[in-house]
Amino acid sequence: MSKFVFIYHAPMTPAEAAPPAPEDMAAVMDQWNAWAGKVGSGMVDFGTPLANGVRVSAGGATAPSQREVAGYSIIEADSLDAAVELAKVHPHLNMPGGCEIEVHEAQQIPGM
């Protein structure tokens, strides 16, 4: 099994969005939890919403992140294809505004 990082992109971060009604939030979380159930024991870190991304350059300069990263999850799957298939049925893709998911395979660090 390999680890995969799902990076959730959205036109705005959860902190920038209008707070949803409690029943709407519950419905969204039900969808996310159902997806997590599909991942099963492969769920390494369900993740959390993210906000206020800052890029730091080698010289120490900082600038706001260029892509709206709304959150992340870390899962284990048999292959990149299997991880991508899980991403294709993720409820994040149904959120308004053209949300996307990037799937990255975690690589081993030589000698570690």
Residue frames relative to the residue before (quaternion, step in Angstrom):
aa qw qx qy qz dx dy dz
M 1.0000 0.0000 0.0000 0.0000 0.00 0.00 0.00
S 0.1997 -0.7563 0.6137 0.1073 3.52 -1.11 0.79
K 0.4243 -0.6696 0.5415 0.2800 3.54 -1.27 0.43
F 0.0982 -0.7783 0.6196 0.0254 3.53 -1.14 0.81
V 0.2520 -0.7450 0.6011 0.1420 3.53 -1.02 0.88
F 0.1929 -0.7435 0.6323 0.1008 3.55 -0.85 1.04
I 0.0944 -0.7767 0.6218 0.0356 3.58 -0.76 1.05
Y 0.2355 -0.8005 0.5435 0.0917 3.53 -0.61 1.22
H 0.1186 -0.7778 0.6158 0.0406 3.55 -0.82 1.08
A 0.0318 0.7740 -0.6302 0.0531 3.53 -1.11 0.82
P 0.6164 -0.5695 0.3814 0.3875 3.59 -1.14 0.49
M 0.7764 0.0548 -0.0683 0.6241 3.58 1.25 -0.33
T 0.5109 -0.6300 0.4794 0.3349 3.54 -1.16 0.54
P 0.6593 -0.5011 0.3642 0.4262 3.60 -1.20 0.36
A 0.6339 0.5423 -0.3394 0.4346 3.61 1.03 -0.68
E 0.6869 0.4810 -0.2777 0.4687 3.60 1.15 -0.61
A 0.6142 0.5751 -0.3391 0.4207 3.58 1.19 -0.53
A 0.5701 -0.5552 0.4708 0.3810 3.54 -1.24 0.46
P 0.5222 -0.6398 0.4468 0.3441 3.60 -0.90 0.81
P 0.3966 -0.7229 0.5069 0.2514 3.59 -0.83 0.94
A 0.5920 -0.5227 0.4618 0.4039 3.54 -1.28 0.35
P 0.6300 -0.5716 0.3586 0.3845 3.62 -1.00 0.70
E 0.6720 0.4890 -0.3147 0.4585 3.60 0.95 -0.81
D 0.6204 0.5218 -0.3398 0.4768 3.61 1.11 -0.63
M 0.6460 0.5145 -0.3140 0.4684 3.57 0.97 -0.85
A 0.6397 0.5226 -0.3210 0.4632 3.57 0.99 -0.83
A 0.6505 0.5130 -0.3171 0.4616 3.60 0.98 -0.82
V 0.6476 0.5042 -0.3176 0.4749 3.60 0.97 -0.84
M 0.6748 0.4881 -0.3039 0.4626 3.60 0.88 -0.89
D 0.5860 0.5542 -0.3694 0.4616 3.59 1.10 -0.59
Q 0.6516 0.5079 -0.3103 0.4702 3.59 1.00 -0.83
W 0.6604 0.4985 -0.3059 0.4709 3.59 0.94 -0.89
N 0.6683 0.4947 -0.3041 0.4648 3.59 0.94 -0.83
A 0.6121 0.5257 -0.3492 0.4766 3.60 1.09 -0.66
W 0.6333 0.5096 -0.3297 0.4801 3.60 1.01 -0.80
A 0.6399 0.5206 -0.3279 0.4604 3.60 0.93 -0.87
G 0.6094 0.5518 -0.3424 0.4549 3.58 1.12 -0.64
K 0.6230 0.5258 -0.3337 0.4734 3.59 1.11 -0.66
V 0.6413 0.5077 -0.3140 0.4820 3.57 1.09 -0.74
G 0.1821 -0.8362 0.4976 0.1418 3.57 1.11 -0.70
S 0.8399 -0.1527 0.1288 0.5047 3.55 -1.01 -0.88
G 0.5509 0.6148 -0.3887 0.4092 3.59 1.28 -0.08
M 0.5133 0.6284 -0.4345 0.3910 3.60 1.25 -0.08
V 0.1867 -0.7925 0.5760 0.0728 3.55 -0.53 1.23
D 0.7731 -0.0821 0.1090 0.6195 3.57 0.91 -1.00
F 0.3995 -0.7345 0.4976 0.2310 3.58 -0.46 1.22
G 0.4211 -0.7221 0.4498 0.3146 3.58 1.13 -0.63
T 0.2426 -0.7407 0.6112 0.1374 3.48 -1.39 -0.22
P 0.5685 -0.5433 0.4547 0.4183 3.60 -1.17 0.28
L 0.1988 -0.7640 0.6046 0.1058 3.55 -1.21 0.62
A 0.0072 0.7872 -0.6166 0.0095 3.57 -1.20 0.51
N 0.8288 0.2904 -0.1906 0.4386 3.54 -1.39 0.22
G 0.1264 0.8230 -0.5384 0.1299 3.59 0.92 0.93
V 0.0796 -0.7811 0.6192 0.0130 3.54 -1.04 0.88
R 0.2867 -0.7246 0.6023 0.1729 3.57 -0.98 0.93
V 0.1139 -0.7716 0.6231 0.0583 3.58 -1.00 0.84
S 0.2539 -0.7815 0.5530 0.1377 3.60 -0.72 1.07
A 0.7115 -0.4573 0.3222 0.4252 3.56 -1.30 0.29
G 0.6912 0.4707 -0.2772 0.4732 3.60 1.06 -0.65
G 0.5955 -0.5970 0.3525 0.4059 3.58 1.26 -0.04
A 0.4706 0.6626 -0.4581 0.3601 3.59 1.26 -0.05
T 0.1815 -0.7796 0.5915 0.0969 3.56 -1.14 0.66
A 0.0212 0.7655 -0.6426 0.0252 3.52 -1.25 0.57
P 0.6038 -0.5442 0.4115 0.4123 3.60 -1.14 0.42
S 0.5965 -0.5592 0.4416 0.3695 3.55 -1.17 0.62
Q 0.4370 -0.7233 0.4760 0.2434 3.58 -1.00 0.81
R 0.7438 0.2974 -0.1995 0.5644 3.61 1.16 -0.44
E 0.4411 -0.6816 0.5154 0.2744 3.52 -1.03 0.77
V 0.0695 -0.7813 0.6202 -0.0067 3.54 -0.31 1.29
A 0.2103 -0.8224 0.5230 0.0771 3.54 -0.52 1.22
G 0.7907 -0.1915 0.1426 0.5638 3.60 1.17 -0.42
Y 0.2447 -0.7544 0.5893 0.1538 3.53 -1.33 -0.15
S 0.0502 -0.7266 0.6767 0.1079 3.51 -1.44 0.14
I 0.1934 -0.7423 0.6242 0.1479 3.57 -1.24 0.43
I 0.0084 -0.8021 0.5959 -0.0399 3.55 -0.79 1.07
E 0.3102 -0.6724 0.6183 0.2634 3.51 -1.38 0.10
A 0.0643 0.7751 -0.6252 0.0654 3.54 -1.05 0.84
D 0.6437 -0.5543 0.3756 0.3706 3.56 -1.26 0.42
S 0.8094 -0.0212 0.0635 0.5834 3.58 1.11 -0.67
L 0.6598 -0.4665 0.3954 0.4367 3.53 -1.32 0.18
D 0.6291 0.5411 -0.3395 0.4429 3.59 0.96 -0.81
A 0.6591 0.4999 -0.3114 0.4677 3.59 0.95 -0.86
A 0.6460 0.5100 -0.3212 0.4685 3.59 1.01 -0.79
V 0.6455 0.5147 -0.3175 0.4664 3.59 0.98 -0.84
E 0.6255 0.5295 -0.3430 0.4589 3.60 0.99 -0.73
L 0.6422 0.4954 -0.3247 0.4865 3.61 1.03 -0.70
A 0.6313 0.5249 -0.3355 0.4620 3.59 1.04 -0.71
K 0.6372 0.5651 -0.3313 0.4060 3.59 0.98 -0.79
V 0.7468 0.3465 -0.2099 0.5274 3.61 1.15 -0.51
H 0.3938 0.7325 -0.4662 0.3016 3.58 1.25 0.36
P 0.5009 -0.6836 0.4390 0.2983 3.63 -0.87 0.87
H 0.4997 0.6466 -0.4374 0.3752 3.63 1.16 -0.32
L 0.6407 0.5503 -0.3241 0.4262 3.60 1.05 -0.74
N 0.6664 0.4985 -0.2974 0.4679 3.60 1.22 -0.37
M 0.4967 0.6533 -0.4349 0.3707 3.58 1.25 -0.06
P 0.5864 -0.6206 0.3844 0.3510 3.61 -1.05 0.67
G 0.7447 0.4651 -0.3080 0.3664 3.52 -1.28 0.46
G 0.5802 -0.6104 0.3858 0.3767 3.61 1.16 0.12
C 0.1354 0.8167 -0.5450 0.1330 3.57 0.81 0.99
E 0.1262 -0.7820 0.6089 0.0415 3.55 -1.18 0.69
I 0.2152 -0.7341 0.6252 0.1548 3.52 -1.36 0.31
E 0.1906 -0.7235 0.6505 0.1307 3.55 -1.04 0.86
V 0.1553 -0.7632 0.6212 0.0868 3.57 -1.04 0.82
H 0.0209 -0.8000 0.5984 -0.0381 3.57 -0.72 1.14
E 0.3399 -0.7237 0.5629 0.2095 3.56 -0.96 0.89
A 0.3951 -0.6964 0.5479 0.2425 3.57 -0.87 0.99
Q 0.2467 -0.7835 0.5596 0.1099 3.56 -0.87 0.99
Q 0.5189 -0.6168 0.4902 0.3317 3.56 -1.16 0.60
I 0.3445 -0.6958 0.5848 0.2351 3.56 -1.09 0.71
P 0.4739 -0.6856 0.4645 0.2994 3.61 -0.68 1.06
G 0.8304 0.2182 -0.1801 0.4801 3.55 -0.94 0.93
M 0.6847 0.4524 -0.3024 0.4849 3.60 1.21 0.07
